[in-house]
Amino acid sequence: MGYEGREEQFKTIIREMLSRGTYPDNASVKAALGTDVWPRSGLSQSQVRWRIEEMERAGFDWEASKARRTLIKVKERR
């Protein structure tokens, strides 16, 4: 599978995890991609950036979610 195919597979995995309410941590994303779970991170900078953008687009607070390792919705602003 070429780069574009892997990128689309990555994006699909992130979107599916978010739609199920699953926090997309590095290990579960790498497992879904079928890649080795060592080293601990192993996601590219563009994958990390895209995951953050997609979480925020879906209405989740990246920093709060990362801290709790679960999806946290952005609080509504009044």
BELNOR-V318221 format. One record per residue. N is the residue number from 0. BURIAL is # if it has 24 or more other ideal C-beta (glycine too) atoms within 12 Angstrom, else .. Layout:
# BELNOR-V318221
n:N burial:BURIAL
n:N burial:BURIAL
This chain:
# BELNOR-V318221
n:0 burial:.
n:1 burial:.
n:2 burial:.
n:3 burial:.
n:4 burial:.
n:5 burial:.
n:6 burial:.
n:7 burial:.
n:8 burial:.
n:9 burial:#
n:10 burial:#
n:11 burial:.
n:12 burial:#
n:13 burial:#
n:14 burial:.
n:15 burial:.
n:16 burial:#
n:17 burial:#
n:18 burial:.
n:19 burial:.
n:20 burial:.
n:21 burial:.
n:22 burial:#
n:23 burial:#
n:24 burial:#
n:25 burial:#
n:26 burial:.
n:27 burial:.
n:28 burial:#
n:29 burial:#
n:30 burial:.
n:31 burial:#
n:32 burial:#
n:33 burial:.
n:34 burial:.
n:35 burial:.
n:36 burial:.
n:37 burial:.
n:38 burial:.
n:39 burial:.
n:40 burial:.
n:41 burial:.
n:42 burial:#
n:43 burial:.
n:44 burial:.
n:45 burial:.
n:46 burial:#
n:47 burial:.
n:48 burial:.
n:49 burial:#
n:50 burial:#
n:51 burial:.
n:52 burial:.
n:53 burial:#
n:54 burial:#
n:55 burial:.
n:56 burial:.
n:57 burial:#
n:58 burial:.
n:59 burial:#
n:60 burial:.
n:61 burial:#
n:62 burial:.
n:63 burial:.
n:64 burial:#
n:65 burial:.
n:66 burial:.
n:67 burial:.
n:68 burial:.
n:69 burial:.
n:70 burial:#
n:71 burial:.
n:72 burial:.
n:73 burial:.
n:74 burial:.
n:75 burial:.
n:76 burial:.
n:77 burial:.
